Amino acid sequence: MSEKREVIINCGISHVSASVFSSEGGKLKLKQVALQTLHYDYSNDQIWLDSLIAGLELLCKNEKLKGDARFIFPGSLLLNKTIRVPHVNEEKQKKIVAFELSQKMPFPLAELIWDYQVIDDDGVEQEILAFAVKPEIAETFCEKVVEIGLNPLQITPAPILDYNALISSGVGLEQQETLVVNIGAKSTNLLFINPTGFLIRSIAIGGNALTQNISDSLGILFEKAEEIKKSYFSGQVAFSPEDPSVQVLENCSQQFLNRASQEITRSIVTYKRLKKGKSPNRMFLAGRGALLNNLPEYLSQSQSLDIDYFDPLKSLLLEDGISQEMRALLPYMIGEPVGLATAILNSNEGNTLKRPLNLLPANKLTHLSFKKKIPLLLTAAFIFSLLPIPSILNKSSLEDELEKELSSLQQGTRDLKSNIADQELLQEKFLFTDKLNQLVFERNQIFREKSFSCWVIQDFLNQLQGSLDHADVSDAWFDELRFQEVSARSRENIIGTQFLKGKKRYKIILSGRYLVRIDETFKDSDANEKRNHLIELNSVKQEALTQYLEALPFIEKVAKKTFSIEGKGDLFKRYFTHFKYEFIPKS
């Protein structure tokens, strides 16, 4: 007898994973698992599906996956409602639930694909959790996954699966109020578990909120901010303590922790009101977003709860071929697939496990069932089509066949012309869009260049500041620093062959003073000897200052330098010299 296997695809906002489960000795076994990160602008929901299909296609190719599969949808993609109805038998229950949901859903229930389950039952009333999805979303998704060789058997919401995973792990939920916080990319699911059932709340804060905060604070694109977040908080890249970005990242992290804690506190208050004062006495963290530094410690202090990471691997046997790198990630990504696989493969655990919901369109199920029979039907049709061939050949003339072929060719020609016209229209739209993008880019190019130059100027000021601490040029200060545009003629004289027509160039004017400290042995010398000693010390300091400024990375060359020991300077009485430099910065 062949082993029963289940392929489960977890469709996340930032990644897609594929897991292959089987049941061995009444225990769940993970035979194969792989993860593919989605590369797109996470802030743009409209391109999520295309990015997901591209990642899933690559995943299936690498892992050689095809055939029947079950899919997990993120909660942010679905509509959900929690309602309370009287405790009745199942036949009446569905009618009551349908009526209540029709009053609560933002769209007519007939225009949605929906399913529900009982999440709490005290014998008098039942708490019902319902999820719904628009048919066009589910149908488009099914069509695309079928194209890459997968037959969808089920689409189930992610938020309800952590309950089954927690039950199967054996952590003990019978007598305690437990909170599971699953932090995803776009939202965070809060699963409140009590002895009679559970309650789900979703808060609109996830890993993407931290990414967006970093993007806004550093003034960089969302994709770049996501890379920096993963590198910094995972410890893959070490940042220098003096790096100003470190403080920005830590501030963003603290803001995220504050906001997440506040939202969790509000949800706990709501839960206590619903449960007449009962509140969670322990918390489990799940999801890849839970890897943020100091998150357990911060939530433990702010919520006054015992906190631990939920480990779904306790209920799993792992195939030897699963890599160590993937094993390290499994505790934070496999919980929801484990919850679905447990309900499908280990349904003998009694009524403690919840039935997985199915949001797959009914017409798609019929279509897919028929699609499996298509090869057999085509074979049969082909065989039957061969039977009348001798009779047809005897009764049909060559002229009739040629006329049919001509008619077919003419029809094909018309279809091709229509297709060409459609393609030409698409080309016109593409050329217009391309031209528009080019114009927008050119219009914003000046702004981009200015934004980059702001950081360069800051670095240059930091470099100048360093000269004040340099041993050879100490006791110096700056009176004036300004940028002056160089006229076209002056630019030709100063820059020479590097001068570009139409491009603005600037020179930097820096003036200030430095102190010449005379040795104690010369203070009582005669005026002439003391004067010569001051001139010698001044020359040394003048040369050291010039060399230091010429060596700055921002400076291309010194166009002009002036030192005054009398007049603006006062070398022979108060021991200081006035200086003025004109620099040509690097373009």
N, C-alpha and C positions, 0 to 999 in steps of 0.2 A: 504493500500500500504506500503510495507516494506521500511525502511529508507535506502537511498543509503550511503554506507560506503566505504572508501578508506583506505587500509593499505599501508603505505609508509615506506620503510626500507632505512635508510640513512647509507650507507656503508663507514664509515670514515677510516682513516689510523690507528687511535688509539682507536676508539670505534665504535660500531654499535648501532643504535637506531631504535625503532619501534614506529610509531605513527598511531593512528586510527582517521580519520577525518570524519565528516559528515557536511551537510549544514542545518542550522536552520534559517528560516526567511531571507534567502539571505545572512546570515553571517556564516563564517566558525566556526565549533566547534571542539575542540580537546577532544575526548572522552576517549582516553587511550594513554599513552606514557610510555616508559621504555628505559633504557640505559644500555649497557653492555660494560665495558672496555675490550679491547683486550690485552692479556698478551703474548707478544712475543718480540723479538729483533726488534725494530722499524727501525733499520738501515738495516735490511735484507728484501728486497722486495719479495724474493722468497717464504717466509712462510706467507705472509699476507693473502692469500686466505684461507689457512687451518685454521688459527687463526680466521678469520672472520666467517667461517662456524661454527666453534666450539662455538663462542660467540653467533651467530644467533640461533643456535640450542637450546642453553640454554635459550635464550630470548624467543623463541617461546614456549618452554615448560613451562616457568614460567608465561607467559602472555596468554597462550592458543590461539596462533595465528596459522591459517592455511588458505589455499585457495588462492585466487587471491591477488597479491601484486605488488606494483610498487617499483623499486629500484633506488637509487641515487648512482652513481659512483663518486669517487674523481677524480678531474681533473688530478692529477699526473699519473693516470692509463691510460689516453687517449691521443690520438693525436689531436691537434687542429690547425686550420689555419684561419686567417682572410684575406679575399680578397675583392676587389672592382670590381663590374660588372656593366654594363649599366642597367638603369631602363627599364625592359621589362615585358611582361606578364608572368604569372606563368609557362605556358607550355614551353616557350623558356628559362625561367630562370634556370630550373633544368639542361638543356643541357649545358648552358654556365657555370654554377657552376661546373658541373662534369668535363668539359674540363679544367677549371682553376685549380681545385684541383688536377687533374691528373698530372699537371706540378709542383705542390708545395709539395705534400705529399711524404714522404721518401719511401713509398711502393706503388706498383700499386693499383689503386683505386678498381680494381676488387677483390683484396685480402683483402679488408677491409669492415667492416660494418660501414656505415657513414650516417649522417643526417646533416641538416643545417637549419638556420633561418636567416631572414633579421634583422639586429640589428640597422641599420641606413639608412634612405632614404631621400635624399634632393630633389627628383623629377628628378634628372639627373642621379645620380649614387646610387647604393645600396651597403651598407657594409654587407658582408656575413660572418657569423661565422659558421664554420663547425667543427664537432667532429667526430672522428673515433676510432674504437677499432678492434683489431685483432679477427677474428672469434673464434680461439681456446680459447681465454680468456673468451669471452661471452658465448660460448657453455659449457665450463667446469663449469663456474659459474652457468648457468641454470641447468645443470645436478645435481649439488650438492644441490641447494636450493629446487629442486623438491623432492629429497630424504628426506628432512626434512619436507615435507608437504606444500610447498609454490608453487604457480603457477605464474611465472613471466609474467606480462602483459607489462612491460616497463622497460627499462634501460635508464636513462637520466643523462646527465652530471651535476655535482653540480654547476659549476661556473655561469651558466646562470639563476639559480633559485632565487638568491637574488633580481634580478630586479622585478620579479612578487611579491615577498614578500614586497618590498619597495612600489610598486604601490598600493597594497592592504592596506598598513598601513596608507595611506593618509597623508604622510609627506609633500607633495607638491613638485613636480619635474618639473612643467611646464616651469618655467622661469629661473631656476638656473642650474649651472653646479655643479654636485654632485659627490663625490668620496666615494665609499664603500670599505673599507679594511677588507677582511675576512681572518683572520689568522688561518690557519689549522696546522696540525701536520707536514706536509712535505713541503707545499708550501703556498703562500699567493695570493689570488685572488684580483685583483684591478678592480672594476667595475666603469667606468666613465659614468655618465648619463647626457645627454643633452636634450634639448627640442625635437630633432628629432630622438633620439634613444640612443644607449649606445655602449660602447667599453669595451672589457675585455682584461686585460693583467695579466699574471701569473708570479710571481717571485719565484725563487727557495730558499725561506727561510721561515721556519715555526718553530713551537715549538720544533721539533726534532733538529734543528740547535743549539738552546740553550742547549738542553740536551747533545748533543755531545760535546759542548764546556765545560760544567761542567764535563763530563766524562774525557776529556783530561786533564783539569786543576787539578782535584782531583785524577786522576789516578785510577778510579774505572770503573766497568762495566757500559754499557749503561743503563741496566735495573735499576741498583741502582741509577744512576744519575737521571733517570726519577722520581723515588720515592722521592729523595731529592728535585728536582725542584718543584714537586707538593706540597710537605709538606711545603717548605719554602715560596714560592710565594703565596700560598693560605692562609698562616697563621695558618695552622693546627698544626704545631709544632713550638714552640718558641725556637729560637737559642740564646745562650748567646752572648752578645756583644763582649766578649773576644774570642769567638770561631774563630780560623783562617779561618774556612770554610766560615764564613759570608762575609768576604772581597772578597774571591774567587767568591762566588755566585753573589755579587754585581758587580764585575768586568765583569763577564760573561754576566750579565743582561745588563750592559752598552754597551758592545760590540755588543750584539744582537740589542739593540735599535739603535746604530749608523749605523749598516749595514742595518737594515730594513728601516731606514729613508733615507739612501743614495739610496737604490733601488727604494723607492717610489718617491724620487725626480727625478731620471732618467726617470721613467715612466711618471711623470707629464710633464717633458720637451718634451718627445716624443709625448704625447697627445697634447700639445700646438702646436707643429710643424704640426701635422695632422689637427688640428682644427683651424689653422691660428691665433694663439695667445690666444685662449680661454683656461682658466684654471679653475679648481674647486674652488669654494668659500666656500665650507663646506665639512666636512668629517664625515662619520659614521664608527664606528668600529663594527665588528661582529666576531663570532667564539670564541671558548674557549681559543685560544691563545691570544685574546685581553684582558684577565684578568691580564696580566703581570703588576706588579707594575710600576707606573709612565709612562706607555705607552701613555695615552691620553695627559698628560702634555708635554711630550717630543716631540710628533709629532706635537702638537699645536704650540710649540715654533719653531721647526725646519721647519715646513711647512707654518707657519703664516696663519692657517686656524681655523675656528670654528669647534670643534670636539665634537661628542656625540656618545653614544652607540646606535646602532640600536635596537629598541624594536619591534620584530614581534608580540608580544602579543596584540598590539593595535587592530589588525584585528581579534582576536580570542575570542571565548567564551570557557571557561575551564570547563570541567566536575568536579563536586564536589569531586569525588573520587581521583583526582590527588593530591599526597602528597605535603606538603610544601617544602620538600627537593628538589623534582623534579621541583616545580614551580620556585625555585631560579635558577636552571640551564637552564630553558627553553629559556630565552632571548638570550643565547649564543649558543644554539644547534638546535633550532627549525626553524630558518629562511629558510633554504633550503627546508625542508618538507612543510612548509607553502606556499612557492612559487610554488611547484608542486601541492599541494592540491587545491590552489586557482585557478590555470589554469584548473584543472580537474572538480571541483565541482561548481565554480562560473564563468563559462565562459560567463555569460551574461553581464560582465562588459565592453564589447566592444572590440575594437582592441588594447587597451592599454596593455593587457596581451599578453605575447609571448607564442606561441605554444610550449609545452615541446617536446624536441627531443626524439627519440626512437632508441636505438642502439641494440634492441633485434633481434637476428637472425631470418630471415623470416621462415627458415625451422623449427626453434624451436617453432614458433607460430603455424605452421601447426601441428607439432608433439603434442604440448600441447592440441590443439583443439581436435585432434584425441584421446588423452589419456583420456579426459573427457568422451568420448563415450565408452571406453573400458569396464567398468562394464556392460553397457547395451548390448554390443555386446557379451560379455562372457555369460551373462544370456540367450540371444537368442540362441547362439551356443549350450549351454548346453541342452536347451529344444529340439532343433532339433536333437541333438545327441541321445536323448532318443527314438525317433520315430522308428529307424530301429532295436532296440535291440531285439525284439522278432524274427524278421527274421534272424538276425545274429546268435542268439542262436540255431535256428533250422538248419541252414545250416553249421555251423562251428563245427568241431569235437574237442574233448578234446585234441587230439594230436596237432592240429594246434595251439590251445591256449598255450599249454605248450612250443611249439617251439618258439612262439613269445616272451613268457616270458623269456625263456632261452637266446634268442638273445638280449633282452633288458638288462638282467643282465650282459651278457658278454660285451655289450657296456658300461654299467655303470662301470664295473670293469676296462676297458681300460681308461675311463675318470678319474677314481680315481687314477690309477697308474700315469697318466700324471700329475694330480694335485699334487700328492705326490712328483714327480720329480721336479716340479716347486718350491714347498715349500722347498725341500732340497737345491735347488740352492739358494733360498733367505736366508736360514739359513746360508749357507757358506758365503754369502756376509755379513750377519749381524755379524757373528763371526769374520770375517776379520776386519770389521769396528770397532767392539768393542775392538779387540786387538790393532788396530792402535790408537784408542782413549786412551787406557790405557798407551801405550808406550809414546805418546805425553804428557800425564798428568805427568808421572813419570819424563820425561826429563825436564819438566818445573817446577817441584816441588821445586827444589833448588832455582830457581829464585823467585818463589812466597814467599818462606820463607825469602829470603833476602829482598824482597820488604817490607814485614811486619816488619822486624827487624829495618829498617830505621826509621820508626815512633817511635818504642820503644826507640831507642837511642836518638831521639829528645826529647821525654818526659823525659828521664833520665837527659839530659842536662838542661832542664827547672827546674827539681827538684833540681839539684845541684845549679843552679842559685838562687833558693829560699833561700838556706842556707845563702847567703850573706846578706839577708835582715832580717834574723831571729834574734830576740832580744838577745837571749842567746848566739849566736855564731857570733855576728857581729864583725867587724874589722878583718875578715878573708879573705884570697885570695888564689887562687889555682895557683900553678906553673906548674903542669903537670897532664894530664889525658891521659891514654893510655890503650888499651886492649891487653892482652898477652895470647896466647894460652897456656893451661896447658897440660903438658905431661901426657901420660896415667898413669904412676906410681904416679905422683903428684895428678892426679885426684882421684885415689883410696884413697889416704891418706886424701885428703881434703873433697871429697864429700861422700865417704863411700858407702853405699848401693845404693845411687842414681846414681852412675856411670854407664853409658851405654856404652858397647863396640861399637866402630865404630862411636860414636857421638862426635864431637868436642866440647870442653868446653873452656871457656875463664875466665880469672880473670881480674878485673879492678884495675889498680894502680893509686891512686890519692895522690898527694903530694902538700903541700902548707905551709902557715904560718898563724898564727893569732896573734894579738896584745893583750897584757895584760895591761890594763889601771890601774895604781896604784892609790889608793885614795890619795887625797891631804894631808890628815892628816899624811900619812906615808912617805911623801917625805923628811921630815927633820928628820926622825927617824934614830937611829944608824943602821949600816950596817947589823948586825945580825937580828934585828927586821924587817927591810925592806926586807931582803932576805926571811925570813919565810912568810911574807905577800905575796910576789910575788909567792912563791911556792903554797900557799893556793889558790890564785886567778887562777893560772895556772891549778891546779887540777880541779877546778870547770868548767873552760872553756873547758878543755880536755874532761871531762865527758859529758858536754852538746853537744859538737860537735859530739862525738861518738854516743850518743843516737839519735841525729837528723839523722845522716847518716844511722845508723842501721834501722831506721824506714822508710826509703825510700821504696816504693813499688817494685822498681826494684832490691833491694838487698836481697839476700837470707841469707847471714851471712858475718861477718867480719873474714877473714882468718888470718889477721895479721895487727897489728897497731904499729907504732913506733913514739915516741915523743922525740924531741931533744931540750933541753934548752941551751945546749952549743955546740960549734962546728958549725953545720948548724944553730942552734938557738942561740939567744943572750938574754936570759931572764933577767939577772941581770944588764945589761947595757942599752940595747936598747928595752927591754920589749917585745920581741916576741919569739915565740916557733915554731920550724919547726915540721911538722907532715907528716907521710906517712902511707896510708892505702892500704891494699889489700883485695878486696871484691870478693865474689863469687856471680855472678848475678843469678837471678832465671831463670830456663830453660824454 
